[in-house]
Amino acid sequence: MKLYSYFRSSAAYRVRIALNLKGLEYETVPVHLLKDGGQQRSEAYRALNPTGLVPTLVDGDAAIGQSMAILEYLEEAHPEPALLPSDAPGRARVRAIAQAIACDIHPLNNLRVLQYLKRGLGVDDAAKDAWYRHWVDVGLTAVEAMLAGSPDTGRYCHGDQITLADVLLAPQVYNARRFDCDLSAMPVITRIVEACSQLDAFVRAEPARQPDAES
């Protein structure tokens, strides 16, 4: 397998965690989102992934874009260890938490959105960063309530086993901290992410440990 990735991309970060959890070997193919006008915009990369986004997972003849689709593919193709609960309500809850991050927070703070705010609309850096922090706060406040208000929350987002919810939560918190977002009102989230950070699969997926990492 090949993973077309950028070290700071939270979407690629999610996939790296899942690949590590499932013990799958893969080759990282760096796609720098800023160099050369954004290597994800190149003709060669768009031929592989027409959205011009990372990550893309290539497995045999399959080239899969969109991190959630990749995670579901890995779950189906390599079901052990499972990253979704065995019961339908549990799977729905885990997907709801994951999608609150993937659908509600991440798209508003994606690099191309931030670039458009600055270059297309003339928003200055202070206002751009305020935009970022606002949507992180709105989204993670909701996730905190989902976790704090449920008896299904355990050591991790759903009980004491890692699920897709944790796989998405850790990279989102990494990004939040990069932009100095205030997480003081989110004790359950910070506790869970701290527990995840003790696991080798999460450690090896960290941006700073990637072959294309920059300071």
C-alpha positions, 0 to 999 in steps of 0.5 A: 500500500502507498499513502499519499500524505502530508505530515500536517494533514489531519486527514492523512494523520487519521489514516496513518493511525488506522494503518498502524492500529491494524498493523499494515505496512505502507509506503508514504508518498509525500505531497507537499501542500505548499511547495510548487504552488501545492503539489496536490494541484499537479496534473499527476496527482489530480489524475490519481485523486481528482479532488486534489486533496490528501490523503489518497490510499493506493492498494493494488488497483484501487486508489481511494480518496477521502479519509473516511472512505479510506478508514471504512475500506480498511475496516472492511478489508482488514477487520481486525482489530475492529475500529467499530463496535459490534452493535449497531447503536455503538457503530452509529455513536462512533460514526456520529462522533467521527463525523462531527469532526470530519464533517462539521469541523475539518471542512471549515478549517481545511487549508484551501478554505483558509487560503481562500479567506486570506487570498480570495477575500482579503482576510488578515491573519488575525481574523483567519485565526479567529475563524479557525478557533471559532469553528474548532470551539463550536465543534469540539464543544459539541463533541465534549458534550457527546462524550461527557453526557454518555455512559458509553464513554470509557477510557476512550471515546467508546468504552475501553477500546480504540474506535474510529472516533479516537482515530479522528479526535487525536488529529483534530486536537493536534490541530487545535493545539497548533492554533492555540485553541482553548481546550480548558473546557473540554476535560473529557476530550483532553483525557481521552487524547492523552490516553491515546498518546500513550499508544504506539500506533498513535505515536508513530503516526504523529506529524513530527515523526513522518518522513516529510516532517518539517519544523 
